[in-house]
Amino acid sequence: MSDITGGLETSGIGLIKRAIELDRSKRYTESLICYQEGLQLLMQASKATGRSEAGKTALRNKMVEYMDRAEWIKSHIDKEKTTGRYHEQIFIEENSTGFSYESLVSRFLLEKCERVEIDDPYIRSHHQIVNFLKFAELLVKSQCGLRVIKLRTSADTTDHQQQQTKLAEIGSSLATHHVTLHTEFSSSLHDREIRLSNNWTIKIGRGLDYFKPAPGKLAIGAFNYDLRPCRQTTVDIFYKSPP
């Protein structure tokens, strides 16, 4: 078996192990993606020359087992979506890593999503506005057909003009990507919620501001949020059937 084939199998097994962990935690949407990606790698590895027939048979038997589980998860998600009852919860522990916006949300942007509404009262200080920008970058990068972002937040009572200027700059940049930003300020906003026009809703207990500061401007985690330690919070994911 070549080094490339061995690498494919090792990577595939790693993804399957992660899928099983997520499956046991009932984080089904994440688990399904890991099963699918892991199976794709194992499929490539199973076709490689140099593997004994017994080895190929053993690998294929395990793949059938994982395929069956992935099909069950997909069927379960589809059934719960149809009834409008799908709910998934992720608990982010204090100082844990691996919970970037991309890891939490990107799988819900594989479907067409033209509009995203964000309710978060704390897009006020500079680092919170940077968080919003990073989230907007994820939406644009996803190529989900995004056309509109609507942000509802509260006004920064210490320097509302500066807050408006920074959000307007983000809006101008989004416009170059054919995305319109609508910003609304509310003094009574408390809930934190992200609503996608493809009927997924993500509620993060702390809103977008759940990352701890990086230990330095040039420290690991300063730019890659998957490597940034988090504050403890809970993420609830819902699918609401269209009316």
N, C-alpha and C positions, 0 to 999 in steps of 0.2 A: 504494500500500500504506500503510495507516494506521500511526501510531506504535505502537499496541497490537500489530498484527500483526507489525511489525518487531521489537518487543520479544520476542514469543513465539518468533519464528524465531531471534533471537540467543541467547536463553536455551536453546532446544532444541539449537542447534548447539554451544553451550558444554558441555552435558551429554553430547552424543554424543562430542565430543573427549575428555572425561574418561573416558567409557566405553571408548574405543579405547585410551587410555593404560593403564587398568586391565586391559583385555583382554590387551594385550601383556605385562603383568606377571603374567598368569595369576591375577589377583585376580578370579575369575569371578563370585562372588556380588555383589561391589560393582559390577562392570561391568554385570551384568544389570540391576540397579536403575537405573543411569544410562541405559542404552539404553532401558529402558521409559519412564522419565520424559521423556527427550529426545524420543522418538518421539511421545509424547502431545502435547507442545507443538508439534512440527512438524506433526502431524495437524491441530491447530487452525489453525495458520498457513496450511496448504495449502488450507483451505476459505474463506479470506478473499477478499472481492471486491477488485478493483483489481489483481490479479496477472495477468499475461498467461498465455495457455494454455501457451506454451512454458515459462514459469517454473514453472507448476504441474506440468507433466510432468517437468521436470528434478528438482524437489523430490521428487515421488512416486517417481521412479526411485531416488533416493538412499535414500529411506525404505525401499523394498523391500530394498535391499542391507543396511541396518542391521537390518531385521526378520529377515532370513535369518540374520544373525550372532547376533542375540539368541536366536533359536530354537535355533541350534546350541549356544549356551552353556547354555541351559536344559536341552536334551536331555543334554548332557554331564554337568551337575550331577546330574540325575535318575539317569542311568546309574551314576555313581560312588556316589551315595547308596544305590542298590539293592544294589550289591555291597559296601557298607560301606567303600569305599576312598577316599572323597573327602577330599582334604587341600589346604589352601590356606595359603600362608605370606606374611606381611606383615613387611617389615623396616622398623622405625622408626629413622630416622637421628637422631643427636645434634642437638638444638636444632630439629628439625623440628616443624611444627604441623599441625593438622588431624586429630588422632588422639584425639578425645574418646571416652569410653565409648560414646556414642551412635553415632559413626561406625564404631566397631568391631563393635558388638553388635546395634544396633537392627534390622537386616535379618533377624536370626535370631529376632526376637520377633514377626514378622508371623504366624507360626504359633502355635497354642495352646501355652502353656507354663505348666503349673501349679506346677512346682517347679524351683528353681535351687539348686544346691549349689556353694559357693565354698570352695576350699582355698587359703588364703593365710596363711603364717606371720607376715606383717607387717601385721596390723590391730591395732596396739598404741598407737602414739603418736597425738596428737590429729589431725595432718593425715592420717594413714592411716585413722583412723576417719571423718574427713570424706569421704575418698575413697570409703569403703564406703557412706556415706550417699548420696553422689551417684550411685553405681551402683544402690543400692536405689531411688532416685527414678526413675531411668531405667526400671527394671523395672516399677514401679507405673504410670508414665505410659504405658507401651507398651500397656496394656489387653490383655495376652496371656492373661488368665485366671489370673494368678499367685495361688497360695494359700500357698506355703511357700518360705522362704529358709533354707537350712542353711549356716551359716558355721563352718568349722573354721579356727582360727588358734592362735597360741601366746600364752601368758600374758605380760603385761608384768611383768617381774621387779622393776621399780622402783616400780610403783604398779598392781598388779593390780585393786585395789578400784575405782580411778578408771576403768580400762578397762571393767570389768564394768558400772559405773554408766552410762557413756556408751552402751554397746551395749544395755543394758536400756532406755534412753530411746528409742533408735532402734526397738527392738522394740515399745515401747508405741505409738509413732507409726505403725508399720506395721500394728498391730492395728486402728487406726481405719480402715485401708483394706482390712480383712479379709485381711491377710497375716500369717502366723505366722513369727516368727524363732526358729530354734533355733541356739544358739551352743555350740560345743564347743571346749575348749582341749586342745592336744596339744603335748607337749615334743619329739616326734619328727617333726613335720610339716616337710617341705622343699619338696614340689612345690607349684606354683601352677597351679590349674586351675579353670575355671568349667564346670560341667556343666548343661545345660538338659534338662528332661524331654522335649523334642521331639527328643532324640538329637544335638544339636549340642554340641560341646566346644570351648572356647576356652582355649588355653594361652598366657599372656603371661609372657615370661621374667622380668620384674620384678614380676609380680603387678599389683595395682591401683596400685602406687606407682611409676609410670613418668614422672610429670610433674615438671618442675623447679619450684621455688617461683616464684610471681609476683614481679616486681621490687618490688611495693608493694601495700598493701591496696586502693588505688584505681587500680591499674594495669590496662591491658588484659590480659585473660587471667586476672585474679583469680577471675572467676566462670565465664566461658565457656572450657571446657577445650579447645575446638577452637583457641583462640588462645593456649594455654599451650605453651611449648616443652617438648619431651620429652627424656628420657634415651634413649640407644640401647638398643633391645631388639628381640626377635623375637616375633611373634604367630603361633601355629600354630592352624589351625582344622580340626577333624575332624567328620565325620558318621559315627556308628556305628549301623549298622542294628539295629533292635530284635530281641531274641532270638526 
